[in-house]
Amino acid sequence: MNAGAVGLTDFGDRSKGAADWIGAFPRRGVSGFARAVAHKRGAVQLADSLLFLVSRRFDVTGTRMSLPIAVVIGIAAGGAALLVAAVALAVWCAARLRARRRNRSSDTGSSDPSTQVEWGKGGRISSLPPEYQGGARQFSLEELVQATKNFSEANVVGAGSFGLVYMGLLLDGTVVAIKRRVAAPTLEFAGEVRRISEINHRNIVTLIGYCQEGGLQMLVFEYLPNGSVCGHLYDTGKVSTARLEFKQRLSIAIGAAKGLSHLHGLVPPLIHTDFKTSNVLVDENFIAKVADAGLVRLLKGPGDAGPSHGFSSSVYQDPEVYSVEQFSESSDVYSFGVFLLELITGKEAALFISPESREPLAHRCLNPSSRRRPKMRLVATELDRILETEMSMTTFMGDGTAIVTLGSQLFTS
């Protein structure tokens, strides 16, 4: 019998104590173990050899082999479990990365090239029912007539450049806002609606669908019950009311800034061109959403050109537009600056704004030179910083009531 066989026989001899065969390991143990593996001498011999190695490692004594077997099984099972967990974690991370890339357009609004969104691509994330989240839906005239009670005056909730706005109730219980105007149907209108309906952001009003029938063109939007900001900012006397607290005003400014920033981050960028306080709506939680994004594209006919089409001289309008005859991202920044002044003062902006009334951030937005106006992404970041600063400076009265000093750090840099 060779040394390897003798070694394995000794390991399998239960009559010997552990001390006897542990002492024999340097001369015969390795050889016996290797030969058992190489020649596949049997499961029992191989197991006994493994028992010897584990016993040597843990200095086990005695003749019972059950403890080393448990240790071997435990080590093997633990290693296998760790391997399975590592593989599962890698698969999960890869799947999550792919999902993030598919839905990159949901809520970034970043102008960084790695996060820019191309129109018509990416998933939609919305609180609307699923059937309204897959792009523009084409409604029938009958559906919208029924939803608005035959366009009843009682359902009118506003008016704008596109026409009257009606509140409507669809058959599935969804409340919508319907804009209507008299116009002949066109393929260009339907195409633009489909493109605009793909724009998805928490701070942009969702365009659900459209209708072109009976000499009418209609747009169907999500309905925001609290209406426009101007309805909460000043009353019929055009002075500030107590209905909007400072924190709410700042939150609205941040939301509107992020909405505009998202539009500017699209590929190609979408310039609003008609941003104003009445085009910033708030939902039931007073989350601000920019309305009428891309509406100017729908207002223009095939032969219309020039920046002034459909607009009169407005305090929100960038004066540079009329000299260069072109809208730009900076044009929206100027309009946002006027919007900020209204939030700060609580008053409707006058046709001429005196320089003395401008706060620093608003002043930068209103800079006569478009090149010196900040990007909306930077404006949104600055407003976030202001909110953090103001909240950290909150003081308390004797009864524990929180007080924020309006303007202590407001729009400074």
BELLIN-V218411 format. One record per pair of residues at least 24 apart in sequence whose C-alpha atoms are under 7 Angstrom apart, sorted by the first residue. I is the first residue (numbers start at 0). J is the second residue. Records with the same first field share a line. If there is no record, write none. Layout:
# BELLIN-V218411
I = J, J
This chain:
# BELLIN-V218411
2 = 27, 31
3 = 27, 30, 31, 34
4 = 31
6 = 31
7 = 31, 44, 48
10 = 47, 48
11 = 44, 47
13 = 62
16 = 61, 62
17 = 60, 61, 62
18 = 60
21 = 55
105 = 199, 200
106 = 200, 201
107 = 261
108 = 257, 260, 261, 264
109 = 261, 264, 376
110 = 264
115 = 264, 265, 266
116 = 265, 266
117 = 265, 266
118 = 194, 197, 198, 265, 266
119 = 194, 197
123 = 199
124 = 199
131 = 207
134 = 193, 196, 197
135 = 192, 193, 196, 207, 208
136 = 207, 208, 209
137 = 208, 209, 210
138 = 208, 209, 210
139 = 210
140 = 210, 212
174 = 222
175 = 219, 220, 221, 222
176 = 219, 220, 221, 222
177 = 217, 218, 219, 220
178 = 217, 218, 219
179 = 215, 216, 217, 218
180 = 215, 216, 217
181 = 214, 215, 216
182 = 214, 215, 216
183 = 214, 215
184 = 211, 216
188 = 297
191 = 297
195 = 293
202 = 254, 255, 257, 258, 287, 288, 289
203 = 258, 288, 289, 290
204 = 288, 289, 290
223 = 280, 281, 282
224 = 282, 283
225 = 281, 282, 283
226 = 280, 281
227 = 277, 278, 279, 280, 281
228 = 276, 277, 279, 280, 281
229 = 276, 277
232 = 345
233 = 345, 346
237 = 346, 347
238 = 345, 346
239 = 345, 346
245 = 405
248 = 342
249 = 386
251 = 286, 287
253 = 379, 382, 383
254 = 286, 287, 288
255 = 279, 287, 288, 289
256 = 375, 378, 379
257 = 379
258 = 288, 289
259 = 375
260 = 375, 376
263 = 328
269 = 293
270 = 327, 328, 331
271 = 331
272 = 326, 330, 331
274 = 331, 334, 335
275 = 315, 334, 338
276 = 338
314 = 349, 350, 351
329 = 369, 372
332 = 364, 372, 375
333 = 364, 365
336 = 361, 364, 365
358 = 410
359 = 410, 411
360 = 410, 411
385 = 409, 410
